[in-house]
Each structure stands twice: as C-alpha cells, then as structure tokens.
C-alpha cells in the first residue's frame, strides 16, 4: 500500500479490519504543527525481542513527533545507556519516559532504575483503564494514537506506515483487541516496533478514543 499510494498514486487496497487507515497516517505526515515551548516531551521505548526486530525510541512533543532513533544488535546495557543519553539531550524527565516492560524490556527498566532513573514501566498486556472498550493497555494506547493522528504531525518517514499494518477485532465482550506481533509476522510483516514506541508515549494519558 505504501508503494501503491506514494509511488503509483493509486488508492490503497487495505483490509477493512486494519485499525488505523493508511490515509490517516499520510495526512499526519502532510500536516504542519508548530511546537510550543511549554509542551513537555514524552519518550516511548520499544525494546527488541528477537534478532530481526529493532529497538525503537520515539520522542513526541505534544502534537508533533520530533525524533526517532532506531538500533539493533545492542545489549540491554547499551540500550539503557542510549535512553539516558537521548533523555539528557532532549531534557526529558524520567517520569515522561515509558518503556515496554514485557520480556527483555524489563532488563532495561531495571538497569535505568538502578541508575536512579524512575521511569514509567508499561506492561501493555495488562488490563486497560477503560476495560469496557479495550481488552488491554496496548489496544487502549493505539486508540490514543488513532485519536492523536487527527491533529498530530508525523515526519515523512515510511516507518510510520507500520501503524497501518495492525489489524483488530472485538472480543465476545465487545472489547477492542489488536493483532499480536506474532500473527503479524505470520503474515510476512515486520514487528511494528516504531508504531509501538509511539503508542508508549501516550501511556500516561486517559482514554481519549472510544471505538465504534
């Protein structure tokens, strides 16, 4: 779809069960937002779990995504050091750093806390704040991203089209559930590391999007 839209100028042939439409991502890339100095910076970190995955670090300053860093083949100590370096460069408070604490991400969280950085450890598999509409926190965070895309600004970077790869369905209780990374890999897609890192920057927000 990215090639079809960006290169051929054709309409996307996206599945109807994709949670965030490619058009929503494209519009955010075309939008121009001026950063206000009073806007706090938020950092989201998705730590690589497998050899072919990437560790993604995203900086969002309210309505504008201002920085993306990608690395692979780094051990947990190196990733922790990278987080500290970027946080100092950007002037980000530890409380505004959110890291996926499932799996190997827990090691990065432990190391940072050992260094005195009281960051926000996020278990995206835990129950959502709004458990009437969302199965877990990951689905709820993607809901916040979907709402933010109406006014937010993304850089012109094809990595952010990962947002338009994740499918969804509803549980028997009517809760929105996102496709697992493992199932995306079975469809021949890479893990949405950049998209997940962006979602983590919303981990301290209340529910702002209610699915239909």
Legacy VTK file of the C-alpha trace (Angstrom):
# vtk DataFile Version 3.0
C-alpha trace
ASCII
DATASET POLYDATA
POINTS 212 float
0.000 0.000 0.000
2.825 2.433 0.751
4.283 1.843 -2.739
0.830 1.956 -4.322
-0.009 5.310 -2.717
3.392 7.061 -2.666
4.837 5.891 -5.993
1.928 4.898 -8.231
-0.545 7.449 -6.899
-3.239 4.791 -6.588
-5.754 4.154 -3.842
-4.714 1.700 -1.108
-6.132 -1.814 -1.138
-6.058 -2.010 2.623
-8.020 -4.617 4.518
-11.142 -3.336 6.258
-10.014 -4.803 9.581
-6.916 -2.583 9.897
-7.282 -0.356 12.961
-5.531 2.768 11.637
-6.055 3.605 7.961
-3.075 4.439 5.773
-4.805 7.702 4.831
-4.791 8.811 8.485
-1.024 8.290 8.629
-0.438 10.074 5.309
-2.449 13.118 6.424
-0.411 13.392 9.637
2.769 13.430 7.523
1.442 16.327 5.452
0.350 18.368 8.469
2.469 21.258 9.782
2.424 21.836 13.526
4.438 24.453 15.389
5.887 23.220 18.676
5.047 25.345 21.704
7.886 25.712 24.212
5.633 24.771 27.138
4.862 21.372 25.639
6.503 18.547 27.556
8.461 15.895 25.715
7.487 12.231 26.046
9.716 9.272 25.192
8.469 5.819 24.222
10.880 2.858 24.031
10.047 -0.486 22.452
12.920 -2.893 23.170
13.738 -5.519 20.535
12.742 -9.066 21.490
14.103 -11.056 18.546
17.145 -10.929 16.304
15.345 -9.347 13.351
13.468 -6.771 15.428
14.660 -3.249 16.168
14.708 -1.220 19.341
12.755 1.976 18.642
12.890 5.222 20.608
10.318 7.915 19.825
10.144 11.482 21.148
6.773 13.238 20.948
6.275 16.848 21.970
2.509 17.084 22.347
1.174 17.427 18.781
4.453 16.793 16.952
6.717 13.772 16.734
10.175 15.315 16.937
12.685 12.448 16.982
13.062 8.788 16.032
16.048 6.604 16.912
16.445 3.003 15.780
19.069 0.470 16.811
19.594 -3.264 16.525
22.087 -5.771 17.875
22.552 -3.813 21.115
22.576 -5.463 24.536
20.364 -4.221 27.355
23.104 -2.149 28.993
23.788 -0.345 25.713
20.090 0.351 25.206
19.792 1.727 28.737
22.766 3.987 28.059
21.189 5.157 24.809
17.944 6.036 26.598
19.828 8.080 29.201
21.888 9.885 26.547
18.853 10.843 24.467
16.848 11.857 27.542
19.632 14.208 28.617
19.975 15.654 25.107
16.231 16.290 24.911
15.724 17.373 28.526
13.137 14.674 29.219
12.068 13.953 32.790
12.320 10.282 33.878
8.583 10.230 34.634
7.971 11.015 30.935
9.966 8.003 29.713
7.785 4.946 29.057
9.312 1.536 28.306
7.536 -1.690 27.420
8.437 -3.857 30.409
7.382 -7.195 28.912
10.235 -9.583 28.119
13.694 -8.099 27.609
12.383 -4.576 28.197
12.241 -5.420 31.900
16.041 -5.594 31.943
16.317 -2.076 30.555
13.799 -0.836 33.127
15.771 -2.456 35.971
19.065 -1.004 34.783
17.662 2.513 34.464
16.099 2.366 37.904
19.380 1.101 39.289
20.934 4.255 37.814
18.347 6.391 39.625
16.005 6.923 36.665
12.468 6.358 37.927
10.984 5.737 34.505
7.494 4.532 33.638
7.451 0.739 33.141
4.482 -0.200 30.955
3.023 -3.698 30.746
0.976 -3.423 27.560
-0.704 -6.768 28.266
-2.300 -5.590 31.498
-5.921 -4.543 31.832
-6.822 -1.233 30.179
-8.112 1.689 32.207
-11.213 1.555 30.052
-11.713 -2.207 30.154
-15.227 -1.847 28.818
-13.934 -0.853 25.385
-10.374 -2.253 25.291
-9.016 -5.726 26.002
-5.647 -4.465 27.250
-3.401 -1.436 27.551
-1.816 -1.944 24.115
-5.189 -1.609 22.404
-6.001 1.416 24.541
-2.704 3.121 23.652
-3.283 2.553 19.943
-6.708 4.111 20.457
-4.966 7.218 21.794
-2.640 7.251 18.760
-5.595 6.974 16.380
-7.230 9.971 18.018
-3.946 11.954 18.055
-3.471 11.421 14.319
-6.435 13.733 13.689
-4.328 16.735 14.757
-0.770 15.443 15.235
2.229 15.693 12.902
4.421 12.796 11.796
7.698 13.109 9.888
7.741 11.901 6.280
9.197 8.534 7.205
7.883 5.250 5.837
8.491 3.521 9.197
5.332 5.185 10.495
3.211 3.310 7.987
3.641 0.421 10.437
0.658 1.994 12.173
-1.489 0.970 9.213
-0.451 -2.702 9.351
-2.063 -3.707 12.647
-5.437 -5.440 12.396
-8.108 -5.543 15.060
-11.221 -7.401 16.108
-13.602 -7.471 19.047
-13.853 -9.965 21.870
-17.134 -11.580 22.882
-17.433 -8.810 25.481
-17.171 -6.107 22.831
-13.601 -5.109 23.759
-11.271 -3.946 21.011
-8.328 -6.331 20.558
-5.240 -5.718 18.399
-3.455 -8.302 16.296
-0.471 -9.857 18.092
3.040 -9.221 16.771
3.488 -12.951 16.264
0.433 -13.055 13.992
1.747 -10.098 12.004
4.981 -11.998 11.406
2.958 -14.936 10.082
1.516 -12.521 7.516
5.065 -11.658 6.448
5.171 -8.289 8.222
7.884 -6.957 10.485
7.182 -6.253 14.127
5.652 -2.731 14.437
8.437 -1.506 16.735
8.212 2.158 15.718
4.425 2.182 15.979
4.565 0.561 19.419
7.159 3.085 20.622
4.896 5.942 19.512
1.959 4.348 21.337
4.016 4.188 24.529
4.330 7.995 24.554
0.617 8.060 25.420
0.884 5.735 28.412
0.155 8.464 30.945
-2.930 9.752 29.142
-6.500 8.922 29.949
-8.731 7.303 27.377
-9.363 9.721 24.518
-10.718 7.403 21.830
-13.743 5.144 22.074
-14.028 2.640 19.234
-17.328 2.367 17.329
LINES 1 213
212 0 1 2 3 4 5 6 7 8 9 10 11 12 13 14 15 16 17 18 19 20 21 22 23 24 25 26 27 28 29 30 31 32 33 34 35 36 37 38 39 40 41 42 43 44 45 46 47 48 49 50 51 52 53 54 55 56 57 58 59 60 61 62 63 64 65 66 67 68 69 70 71 72 73 74 75 76 77 78 79 80 81 82 83 84 85 86 87 88 89 90 91 92 93 94 95 96 97 98 99 100 101 102 103 104 105 106 107 108 109 110 111 112 113 114 115 116 117 118 119 120 121 122 123 124 125 126 127 128 129 130 131 132 133 134 135 136 137 138 139 140 141 142 143 144 145 146 147 148 149 150 151 152 153 154 155 156 157 158 159 160 161 162 163 164 165 166 167 168 169 170 171 172 173 174 175 176 177 178 179 180 181 182 183 184 185 186 187 188 189 190 191 192 193 194 195 196 197 198 199 200 201 202 203 204 205 206 207 208 209 210 211
